[in-house]
Amino acid sequence: MAELQYTVTGMTCGHCEASVRREVSKLTGVEDIQVSAAAGTLKIATAADLADEAVLAAVDEAGYAAARA
């Protein structure tokens, strides 16, 4: 299992975290998601080969910007 880490900008609360979690959870192969608005981080545990572009698009769909950490 691989762990991917991203920096997410624009999150300020639990609702923001939930929005990011909801969109990222739609990606195939995602096993676990940890989102922290306070730290501005997103960590994904995946058993699949997950493309950065797919993760960045999911975060964008939630209304935030992300970059690979």
Buried (B, 14 or more C-beta within 10 A) or exposed (E): EEEBEBEBEBBEEEEBBEBBBEBBEEBEBBEEBBBEBEEBBBBBBBEEEBEEEBBBBBBEBBEBEBEEE
